[in-house]
């Protein structure tokens, strides 16, 4: 990550932390314990976080997204 936008860098740090917590199966805060964990929702959140990380990396990269090798 060379000349990254500080806002994108901060967002990337937060997304990476959320992905790591998700992968570790961390227990949510006490306020969130009242909610029943929906496996589909957890899976969708993981996919959303990975998509967001990919979008951040595409914005920071030198190559345009979906570049073809023509």
C-alpha positions in Angstrom: 0.0 0.0 0.0 2.0 2.9 -1.2 0.2 6.3 -1.3 -3.0 5.1 0.3 -5.8 7.5 1.3 -5.7 7.7 5.1 -9.5 7.2 5.3 -9.2 4.0 3.2 -6.3 2.9 5.4 -8.4 3.4 8.5 -11.4 1.6 7.0 -9.1 -1.3 5.9 -7.8 -1.6 9.5 -11.3 -1.8 10.9 -12.4 -4.3 8.2 -9.4 -6.5 8.8 -10.0 -6.4 12.6 -13.7 -7.4 12.0 -12.6 -10.3 9.7 -10.2 -11.6 12.3 -12.8 -11.4 15.1 -15.3 -13.2 12.9 -12.8 -15.9 12.0 -11.9 -16.3 15.7 -15.5 -16.7 16.7 -15.3 -13.9 19.2 -18.2 -13.4 21.5 -20.1 -10.1 20.9 -20.4 -7.4 23.5 -22.9 -7.9 26.3 -25.5 -5.6 24.6 -25.5 -7.9 21.6 -25.9 -11.1 23.5 -29.7 -10.6 23.6 -29.8 -11.4 19.9 -29.9 -14.9 18.7 -27.2 -15.7 16.2 -28.5 -16.4 12.7 -26.0 -18.6 10.8 -27.2 -17.1 7.5 -26.7 -13.6 8.8 -23.2 -14.4 10.1 -22.3 -15.9 6.7 -23.6 -12.9 4.9 -21.7 -10.5 7.1 -18.5 -12.5 6.4 -19.1 -12.2 2.7 -19.8 -8.5 3.0 -16.6 -7.9 4.9 -14.6 -9.8 2.4 -16.2 -7.8 -0.5 -15.5 -4.6 1.3 -11.9 -5.5 1.8 -11.6 -6.4 -2.0 -13.2 -3.0 -2.8 -10.7 -1.2 -0.6 -7.8 -3.1 -2.2 -9.1 -2.2 -5.7 -9.2 1.5 -4.8 -5.7 1.4 -3.5 -4.2 -0.6 -6.4 -2.4 0.6 -9.4 -4.4 -1.5 -11.8 -8.0 -0.8 -12.7 -10.5 -3.4 -11.3 -11.5 -6.2 -13.6 -8.5 -5.5 -15.9 -8.2 -7.9 -18.8 -5.0 -9.4 -20.0 -5.5 -8.4 -23.6 
